[in-house]
Amino acid sequence: METADAVSMMRKVKGIVAADTTFGPYDVVAQVEADNLDNIGRIVIREIRTLPGVSDTLTCVVVSP
């Protein structure tokens, strides 16, 4: 599975507002938006982790002061 294929599939998932190839410890960074943390978890677990080629995820939550 090519990274570009994974990015293309991620961009089609409802809730993913951006997905880009990166250099570094991870090949792709995706920005997910949802109404609450439970829905973010569902997107990560049911949509992103099940994509072919995805072997690991790291979720970082953005908070506003």
PyMOL Python script that loads the backbone (N, CA, C, O; Angstrom):
from pymol import cmd

cmd.read_pdbstr("""\
ATOM      1  N   MET A   1       0.857  -1.189   0.000  1.00  0.00           N
ATOM      2  CA  MET A   1       0.000   0.000   0.000  1.00  0.00           C
ATOM      3  C   MET A   1       0.889   1.233   0.000  1.00  0.00           C
ATOM      4  O   MET A   1       1.784   1.365   0.835  1.00  0.00           O
ATOM      5  N   GLU A   2       0.646   2.104  -0.909  1.00  0.00           N
ATOM      6  CA  GLU A   2       1.375   3.353  -0.980  1.00  0.00           C
ATOM      7  C   GLU A   2       0.755   4.375  -0.034  1.00  0.00           C
ATOM      8  O   GLU A   2      -0.452   4.376   0.207  1.00  0.00           O
ATOM      9  N   THR A   3       1.606   5.237   0.491  1.00  0.00           N
ATOM     10  CA  THR A   3       1.134   6.294   1.391  1.00  0.00           C
ATOM     11  C   THR A   3       0.095   7.161   0.697  1.00  0.00           C
ATOM     12  O   THR A   3      -0.906   7.542   1.306  1.00  0.00           O
ATOM     13  N   ALA A   4       0.324   7.473  -0.563  1.00  0.00           N
ATOM     14  CA  ALA A   4      -0.618   8.318  -1.304  1.00  0.00           C
ATOM     15  C   ALA A   4      -2.005   7.679  -1.373  1.00  0.00           C
ATOM     16  O   ALA A   4      -3.013   8.385  -1.338  1.00  0.00           O
ATOM     17  N   ASP A   5      -2.066   6.343  -1.471  1.00  0.00           N
ATOM     18  CA  ASP A   5      -3.357   5.653  -1.487  1.00  0.00           C
ATOM     19  C   ASP A   5      -4.072   5.793  -0.148  1.00  0.00           C
ATOM     20  O   ASP A   5      -5.282   6.015  -0.104  1.00  0.00           O
ATOM     21  N   ALA A   6      -3.326   5.661   0.933  1.00  0.00           N
ATOM     22  CA  ALA A   6      -3.909   5.806   2.267  1.00  0.00           C
ATOM     23  C   ALA A   6      -4.441   7.222   2.468  1.00  0.00           C
ATOM     24  O   ALA A   6      -5.532   7.407   3.006  1.00  0.00           O
ATOM     25  N   VAL A   7      -3.671   8.221   2.035  1.00  0.00           N
ATOM     26  CA  VAL A   7      -4.106   9.620   2.157  1.00  0.00           C
ATOM     27  C   VAL A   7      -5.381   9.836   1.351  1.00  0.00           C
ATOM     28  O   VAL A   7      -6.314  10.482   1.827  1.00  0.00           O
ATOM     29  N   SER A   8      -5.426   9.306   0.147  1.00  0.00           N
ATOM     30  CA  SER A   8      -6.603   9.451  -0.705  1.00  0.00           C
ATOM     31  C   SER A   8      -7.839   8.845  -0.050  1.00  0.00           C
ATOM     32  O   SER A   8      -8.915   9.440  -0.092  1.00  0.00           O
ATOM     33  N   MET A   9      -7.697   7.677   0.550  1.00  0.00           N
ATOM     34  CA  MET A   9      -8.818   7.035   1.233  1.00  0.00           C
ATOM     35  C   MET A   9      -9.245   7.823   2.468  1.00  0.00           C
ATOM     36  O   MET A   9     -10.439   7.960   2.736  1.00  0.00           O
ATOM     37  N   MET A  10      -8.276   8.341   3.218  1.00  0.00           N
ATOM     38  CA  MET A  10      -8.602   9.122   4.415  1.00  0.00           C
ATOM     39  C   MET A  10      -9.391  10.373   4.057  1.00  0.00           C
ATOM     40  O   MET A  10     -10.320  10.752   4.771  1.00  0.00           O
ATOM     41  N   ARG A  11      -9.028  11.005   2.968  1.00  0.00           N
ATOM     42  CA  ARG A  11      -9.708  12.244   2.563  1.00  0.00           C
ATOM     43  C   ARG A  11     -11.171  12.018   2.231  1.00  0.00           C
ATOM     44  O   ARG A  11     -11.937  12.981   2.180  1.00  0.00           O
ATOM     45  N   LYS A  12     -11.581  10.791   2.004  1.00  0.00           N
ATOM     46  CA  LYS A  12     -12.977  10.458   1.688  1.00  0.00           C
ATOM     47  C   LYS A  12     -13.807  10.154   2.931  1.00  0.00           C
ATOM     48  O   LYS A  12     -15.028  10.029   2.839  1.00  0.00           O
ATOM     49  N   VAL A  13     -13.165  10.033   4.088  1.00  0.00           N
ATOM     50  CA  VAL A  13     -13.860   9.677   5.322  1.00  0.00           C
ATOM     51  C   VAL A  13     -14.549  10.913   5.905  1.00  0.00           C
ATOM     52  O   VAL A  13     -13.926  11.961   6.078  1.00  0.00           O
ATOM     53  N   LYS A  14     -15.837  10.775   6.203  1.00  0.00           N
ATOM     54  CA  LYS A  14     -16.591  11.862   6.831  1.00  0.00           C
ATOM     55  C   LYS A  14     -15.963  12.173   8.188  1.00  0.00           C
ATOM     56  O   LYS A  14     -15.767  11.274   9.005  1.00  0.00           O
ATOM     57  N   GLY A  15     -15.654  13.429   8.422  1.00  0.00           N
ATOM     58  CA  GLY A  15     -15.045  13.860   9.677  1.00  0.00           C
ATOM     59  C   GLY A  15     -13.568  14.185   9.542  1.00  0.00           C
ATOM     60  O   GLY A  15     -13.015  14.913  10.366  1.00  0.00           O
ATOM     61  N   ILE A  16     -12.927  13.654   8.515  1.00  0.00           N
ATOM     62  CA  ILE A  16     -11.525  14.005   8.267  1.00  0.00           C
ATOM     63  C   ILE A  16     -11.523  15.240   7.383  1.00  0.00           C
ATOM     64  O   ILE A  16     -11.976  15.195   6.239  1.00  0.00           O
ATOM     65  N   VAL A  17     -11.013  16.343   7.917  1.00  0.00           N
ATOM     66  CA  VAL A  17     -11.022  17.607   7.184  1.00  0.00           C
ATOM     67  C   VAL A  17      -9.715  17.856   6.444  1.00  0.00           C
ATOM     68  O   VAL A  17      -9.657  18.719   5.568  1.00  0.00           O
ATOM     69  N   ALA A  18      -8.662  17.110   6.786  1.00  0.00           N
ATOM     70  CA  ALA A  18      -7.385  17.220   6.076  1.00  0.00           C
ATOM     71  C   ALA A  18      -6.582  15.956   6.322  1.00  0.00           C
ATOM     72  O   ALA A  18      -6.626  15.382   7.410  1.00  0.00           O
ATOM     73  N   ALA A  19      -5.855  15.528   5.312  1.00  0.00           N
ATOM     74  CA  ALA A  19      -4.937  14.397   5.446  1.00  0.00           C
ATOM     75  C   ALA A  19      -3.765  14.673   4.509  1.00  0.00           C
ATOM     76  O   ALA A  19      -3.955  14.919   3.318  1.00  0.00           O
ATOM     77  N   ASP A  20      -2.564  14.628   5.055  1.00  0.00           N
ATOM     78  CA  ASP A  20      -1.380  14.982   4.279  1.00  0.00           C
ATOM     79  C   ASP A  20      -0.226  14.045   4.576  1.00  0.00           C
ATOM     80  O   ASP A  20      -0.087  13.544   5.692  1.00  0.00           O
ATOM     81  N   THR A  21       0.601  13.812   3.563  1.00  0.00           N
ATOM     82  CA  THR A  21       1.822  13.034   3.715  1.00  0.00           C
ATOM     83  C   THR A  21       2.851  13.885   4.439  1.00  0.00           C
ATOM     84  O   THR A  21       2.951  15.086   4.188  1.00  0.00           O
ATOM     85  N   THR A  22       3.618  13.272   5.338  1.00  0.00           N
ATOM     86  CA  THR A  22       4.623  13.996   6.110  1.00  0.00           C
ATOM     87  C   THR A  22       5.952  13.244   6.075  1.00  0.00           C
ATOM     88  O   THR A  22       6.019  12.087   5.661  1.00  0.00           O
ATOM     89  N   PHE A  23       6.986  13.917   6.510  1.00  0.00           N
ATOM     90  CA  PHE A  23       8.280  13.291   6.754  1.00  0.00           C
ATOM     91  C   PHE A  23       8.461  13.217   8.259  1.00  0.00           C
ATOM     92  O   PHE A  23       8.129  14.173   8.959  1.00  0.00           O
ATOM     93  N   GLY A  24       8.972  12.125   8.769  1.00  0.00           N
ATOM     94  CA  GLY A  24       9.177  11.981  10.205  1.00  0.00           C
ATOM     95  C   GLY A  24       8.700  10.623  10.668  1.00  0.00           C
ATOM     96  O   GLY A  24       8.615   9.682   9.879  1.00  0.00           O
ATOM     97  N   PRO A  25       8.385  10.519  11.957  1.00  0.00           N
ATOM     98  CA  PRO A  25       8.015   9.214  12.502  1.00  0.00           C
ATOM     99  C   PRO A  25       6.690   8.678  11.947  1.00  0.00           C
ATOM    100  O   PRO A  25       6.461   7.469  11.985  1.00  0.00           O
ATOM    101  N   TYR A  26       5.829   9.536  11.441  1.00  0.00           N
ATOM    102  CA  TYR A  26       4.564   9.107  10.853  1.00  0.00           C
ATOM    103  C   TYR A  26       4.535   9.525   9.394  1.00  0.00           C
ATOM    104  O   TYR A  26       5.089  10.559   9.024  1.00  0.00           O
ATOM    105  N   ASP A  27       3.890   8.721   8.574  1.00  0.00           N
ATOM    106  CA  ASP A  27       3.817   8.994   7.138  1.00  0.00           C
ATOM    107  C   ASP A  27       2.684   9.940   6.778  1.00  0.00           C
ATOM    108  O   ASP A  27       2.736  10.630   5.759  1.00  0.00           O
ATOM    109  N   VAL A  28       1.652   9.967   7.628  1.00  0.00           N
ATOM    110  CA  VAL A  28       0.459  10.765   7.334  1.00  0.00           C
ATOM    111  C   VAL A  28      -0.005  11.458   8.605  1.00  0.00           C
ATOM    112  O   VAL A  28       0.063  10.894   9.697  1.00  0.00           O
ATOM    113  N   VAL A  29      -0.478  12.692   8.445  1.00  0.00           N
ATOM    114  CA  VAL A  29      -1.159  13.396   9.536  1.00  0.00           C
ATOM    115  C   VAL A  29      -2.551  13.738   9.021  1.00  0.00           C
ATOM    116  O   VAL A  29      -2.701  14.308   7.940  1.00  0.00           O
ATOM    117  N   ALA A  30      -3.566  13.387   9.802  1.00  0.00           N
ATOM    118  CA  ALA A  30      -4.950  13.674   9.444  1.00  0.00           C
ATOM    119  C   ALA A  30      -5.585  14.536  10.522  1.00  0.00           C
ATOM    120  O   ALA A  30      -5.361  14.329  11.714  1.00  0.00           O
ATOM    121  N   GLN A  31      -6.369  15.490  10.093  1.00  0.00           N
ATOM    122  CA  GLN A  31      -7.113  16.344  11.023  1.00  0.00           C
ATOM    123  C   GLN A  31      -8.566  15.879  11.022  1.00  0.00           C
ATOM    124  O   GLN A  31      -9.225  15.836   9.983  1.00  0.00           O
ATOM    125  N   VAL A  32      -9.047  15.531  12.218  1.00  0.00           N
ATOM    126  CA  VAL A  32     -10.404  15.016  12.377  1.00  0.00           C
ATOM    127  C   VAL A  32     -11.212  16.018  13.179  1.00  0.00           C
ATOM    128  O   VAL A  32     -10.737  16.548  14.183  1.00  0.00           O
ATOM    129  N   GLU A  33     -12.427  16.275  12.737  1.00  0.00           N
ATOM    130  CA  GLU A  33     -13.336  17.140  13.489  1.00  0.00           C
ATOM    131  C   GLU A  33     -14.633  16.396  13.738  1.00  0.00           C
ATOM    132  O   GLU A  33     -15.169  15.731  12.851  1.00  0.00           O
ATOM    133  N   ALA A  34     -15.131  16.519  14.969  1.00  0.00           N
ATOM    134  CA  ALA A  34     -16.392  15.880  15.345  1.00  0.00           C
ATOM    135  C   ALA A  34     -17.020  16.661  16.485  1.00  0.00           C
ATOM    136  O   ALA A  34     -16.379  17.516  17.098  1.00  0.00           O
ATOM    137  N   ASP A  35     -18.279  16.359  16.762  1.00  0.00           N
ATOM    138  CA  ASP A  35     -19.021  17.065  17.810  1.00  0.00           C
ATOM    139  C   ASP A  35     -18.499  16.790  19.209  1.00  0.00           C
ATOM    140  O   ASP A  35     -18.624  17.631  20.100  1.00  0.00           O
ATOM    141  N   ASN A  36     -17.908  15.599  19.408  1.00  0.00           N
ATOM    142  CA  ASN A  36     -17.434  15.252  20.742  1.00  0.00           C
ATOM    143  C   ASN A  36     -16.311  14.222  20.636  1.00  0.00           C
ATOM    144  O   ASN A  36     -16.044  13.694  19.556  1.00  0.00           O
ATOM    145  N   LEU A  37     -15.663  13.943  21.754  1.00  0.00           N
ATOM    146  CA  LEU A  37     -14.530  13.011  21.764  1.00  0.00           C
ATOM    147  C   LEU A  37     -14.934  11.590  21.410  1.00  0.00           C
ATOM    148  O   LEU A  37     -14.150  10.856  20.808  1.00  0.00           O
ATOM    149  N   ASP A  38     -16.152  11.188  21.777  1.00  0.00           N
ATOM    150  CA  ASP A  38     -16.612   9.846  21.418  1.00  0.00           C
ATOM    151  C   ASP A  38     -16.649   9.669  19.905  1.00  0.00           C
ATOM    152  O   ASP A  38     -16.253   8.624  19.389  1.00  0.00           O
ATOM    153  N   ASN A  39     -17.118  10.676  19.206  1.00  0.00           N
ATOM    154  CA  ASN A  39     -17.190  10.587  17.751  1.00  0.00           C
ATOM    155  C   ASN A  39     -15.802  10.610  17.113  1.00  0.00           C
ATOM    156  O   ASN A  39     -15.578   9.958  16.093  1.00  0.00           O
ATOM    157  N   ILE A  40     -14.887  11.345  17.697  1.00  0.00           N
ATOM    158  CA  ILE A  40     -13.509  11.309  17.206  1.00  0.00           C
ATOM    159  C   ILE A  40     -12.950   9.900  17.377  1.00  0.00           C
ATOM    160  O   ILE A  40     -12.308   9.369  16.470  1.00  0.00           O
ATOM    161  N   GLY A  41     -13.189   9.306  18.514  1.00  0.00           N
ATOM    162  CA  GLY A  41     -12.746   7.939  18.758  1.00  0.00           C
ATOM    163  C   GLY A  41     -13.327   6.959  17.748  1.00  0.00           C
ATOM    164  O   GLY A  41     -12.628   6.067  17.266  1.00  0.00           O
ATOM    165  N   ARG A  42     -14.603   7.127  17.430  1.00  0.00           N
ATOM    166  CA  ARG A  42     -15.238   6.241  16.446  1.00  0.00           C
ATOM    167  C   ARG A  42     -14.588   6.386  15.070  1.00  0.00           C
ATOM    168  O   ARG A  42     -14.357   5.390  14.384  1.00  0.00           O
ATOM    169  N   ILE A  43     -14.297   7.610  14.672  1.00  0.00           N
ATOM    170  CA  ILE A  43     -13.656   7.843  13.375  1.00  0.00           C
ATOM    171  C   ILE A  43     -12.273   7.200  13.350  1.00  0.00           C
ATOM    172  O   ILE A  43     -11.910   6.539  12.377  1.00  0.00           O
ATOM    173  N   VAL A  44     -11.510   7.392  14.409  1.00  0.00           N
ATOM    174  CA  VAL A  44     -10.161   6.823  14.453  1.00  0.00           C
ATOM    175  C   VAL A  44     -10.215   5.301  14.456  1.00  0.00           C
ATOM    176  O   VAL A  44      -9.502   4.653  13.689  1.00  0.00           O
ATOM    177  N   ILE A  45     -11.045   4.732  15.303  1.00  0.00           N
ATOM    178  CA  ILE A  45     -11.077   3.276  15.457  1.00  0.00           C
ATOM    179  C   ILE A  45     -11.770   2.578  14.287  1.00  0.00           C
ATOM    180  O   ILE A  45     -11.256   1.587  13.767  1.00  0.00           O
ATOM    181  N   ARG A  46     -12.913   3.077  13.874  1.00  0.00           N
ATOM    182  CA  ARG A  46     -13.703   2.382  12.845  1.00  0.00           C
ATOM    183  C   ARG A  46     -13.332   2.753  11.421  1.00  0.00           C
ATOM    184  O   ARG A  46     -13.498   1.945  10.508  1.00  0.00           O
ATOM    185  N   GLU A  47     -12.838   3.953  11.220  1.00  0.00           N
ATOM    186  CA  GLU A  47     -12.567   4.414   9.858  1.00  0.00           C
ATOM    187  C   GLU A  47     -11.076   4.407   9.520  1.00  0.00           C
ATOM    188  O   GLU A  47     -10.665   3.810   8.525  1.00  0.00           O
ATOM    189  N   ILE A  48     -10.270   5.070  10.346  1.00  0.00           N
ATOM    190  CA  ILE A  48      -8.850   5.211  10.017  1.00  0.00           C
ATOM    191  C   ILE A  48      -8.094   3.910  10.255  1.00  0.00           C
ATOM    192  O   ILE A  48      -7.362   3.455   9.376  1.00  0.00           O
ATOM    193  N   ARG A  49      -8.256   3.312  11.412  1.00  0.00           N
ATOM    194  CA  ARG A  49      -7.482   2.099  11.745  1.00  0.00           C
ATOM    195  C   ARG A  49      -7.830   0.905  10.868  1.00  0.00           C
ATOM    196  O   ARG A  49      -7.046  -0.039  10.771  1.00  0.00           O
ATOM    197  N   THR A  50      -8.981   0.935  10.236  1.00  0.00           N
ATOM    198  CA  THR A  50      -9.378  -0.181   9.386  1.00  0.00           C
ATOM    199  C   THR A  50      -8.924  -0.021   7.937  1.00  0.00           C
ATOM    200  O   THR A  50      -9.108  -0.934   7.132  1.00  0.00           O
ATOM    201  N   LEU A  51      -8.337   1.119   7.595  1.00  0.00           N
ATOM    202  CA  LEU A  51      -7.869   1.323   6.226  1.00  0.00           C
ATOM    203  C   LEU A  51      -6.666   0.443   5.924  1.00  0.00           C
ATOM    204  O   LEU A  51      -5.796   0.275   6.778  1.00  0.00           O
ATOM    205  N   PRO A  52      -6.602  -0.118   4.728  1.00  0.00           N
ATOM    206  CA  PRO A  52      -5.424  -0.903   4.344  1.00  0.00           C
ATOM    207  C   PRO A  52      -4.160  -0.045   4.427  1.00  0.00           C
ATOM    208  O   PRO A  52      -4.142   1.095   3.961  1.00  0.00           O
ATOM    209  N   GLY A  53      -3.125  -0.596   5.014  1.00  0.00           N
ATOM    210  CA  GLY A  53      -1.855   0.120   5.113  1.00  0.00           C
ATOM    211  C   GLY A  53      -1.667   0.886   6.410  1.00  0.00           C
ATOM    212  O   GLY A  53      -0.549   1.294   6.725  1.00  0.00           O
ATOM    213  N   VAL A  54      -2.737   1.091   7.170  1.00  0.00           N
ATOM    214  CA  VAL A  54      -2.613   1.796   8.447  1.00  0.00           C
ATOM    215  C   VAL A  54      -2.232   0.778   9.510  1.00  0.00           C
ATOM    216  O   VAL A  54      -2.993  -0.149   9.790  1.00  0.00           O
ATOM    217  N   SER A  55      -1.055   0.949  10.101  1.00  0.00           N
ATOM    218  CA  SER A  55      -0.593  -0.011  11.102  1.00  0.00           C
ATOM    219  C   SER A  55      -0.586   0.562  12.513  1.00  0.00           C
ATOM    220  O   SER A  55      -0.510  -0.191  13.484  1.00  0.00           O
ATOM    221  N   ASP A  56      -0.663   1.881  12.639  1.00  0.00           N
ATOM    222  CA  ASP A  56      -0.600   2.503  13.959  1.00  0.00           C
ATOM    223  C   ASP A  56      -1.214   3.894  13.862  1.00  0.00           C
ATOM    224  O   ASP A  56      -1.153   4.533  12.812  1.00  0.00           O
ATOM    225  N   THR A  57      -1.801   4.357  14.950  1.00  0.00           N
ATOM    226  CA  THR A  57      -2.320   5.725  15.011  1.00  0.00           C
ATOM    227  C   THR A  57      -1.904   6.358  16.330  1.00  0.00           C
ATOM    228  O   THR A  57      -1.639   5.664  17.312  1.00  0.00           O
ATOM    229  N   LEU A  58      -1.852   7.659  16.339  1.00  0.00           N
ATOM    230  CA  LEU A  58      -1.593   8.447  17.542  1.00  0.00           C
ATOM    231  C   LEU A  58      -2.580   9.591  17.497  1.00  0.00           C
ATOM    232  O   LEU A  58      -2.593  10.364  16.538  1.00  0.00           O
ATOM    233  N   THR A  59      -3.407   9.711  18.523  1.00  0.00           N
ATOM    234  CA  THR A  59      -4.415  10.757  18.558  1.00  0.00           C
ATOM    235  C   THR A  59      -3.986  11.844  19.519  1.00  0.00           C
ATOM    236  O   THR A  59      -3.681  11.579  20.681  1.00  0.00           O
ATOM    237  N   CYS A  60      -3.966  13.081  19.020  1.00  0.00           N
ATOM    238  CA  CYS A  60      -3.638  14.253  19.826  1.00  0.00           C
ATOM    239  C   CYS A  60      -4.827  15.211  19.738  1.00  0.00           C
ATOM    240  O   CYS A  60      -5.238  15.595  18.643  1.00  0.00           O
ATOM    241  N   VAL A  61      -5.370  15.589  20.875  1.00  0.00           N
ATOM    242  CA  VAL A  61      -6.541  16.458  20.916  1.00  0.00           C
ATOM    243  C   VAL A  61      -6.087  17.908  21.068  1.00  0.00           C
ATOM    244  O   VAL A  61      -5.277  18.233  21.936  1.00  0.00           O
ATOM    245  N   VAL A  62      -6.622  18.765  20.210  1.00  0.00           N
ATOM    246  CA  VAL A  62      -6.327  20.194  20.286  1.00  0.00           C
ATOM    247  C   VAL A  62      -7.323  20.836  21.234  1.00  0.00           C
ATOM    248  O   VAL A  62      -8.528  20.612  21.117  1.00  0.00           O
ATOM    249  N   VAL A  63      -6.822  21.643  22.186  1.00  0.00           N
ATOM    250  CA  VAL A  63      -7.696  22.365  23.109  1.00  0.00           C
ATOM    251  C   VAL A  63      -7.406  23.854  22.986  1.00  0.00           C
ATOM    252  O   VAL A  63      -6.276  24.259  22.713  1.00  0.00           O
ATOM    253  N   SER A  64      -8.425  24.648  23.189  1.00  0.00           N
ATOM    254  CA  SER A  64      -8.265  26.099  23.171  1.00  0.00           C
ATOM    255  C   SER A  64      -8.247  26.623  24.594  1.00  0.00           C
ATOM    256  O   SER A  64      -9.014  26.152  25.434  1.00  0.00           O
ATOM    257  N   PRO A  65      -7.381  27.594  24.882  1.00  0.00           N
ATOM    258  CA  PRO A  65      -7.328  28.132  26.255  1.00  0.00           C
ATOM    259  C   PRO A  65      -8.556  28.940  26.591  1.00  0.00           C
ATOM    260  O   PRO A  65      -8.669  29.460  27.701  1.00  0.00           O
TER     261      PRO A  65
END
""", "prot")
cmd.dss("prot")
cmd.show_as("cartoon", "prot")
cmd.util.cbc("prot")
cmd.orient("prot")
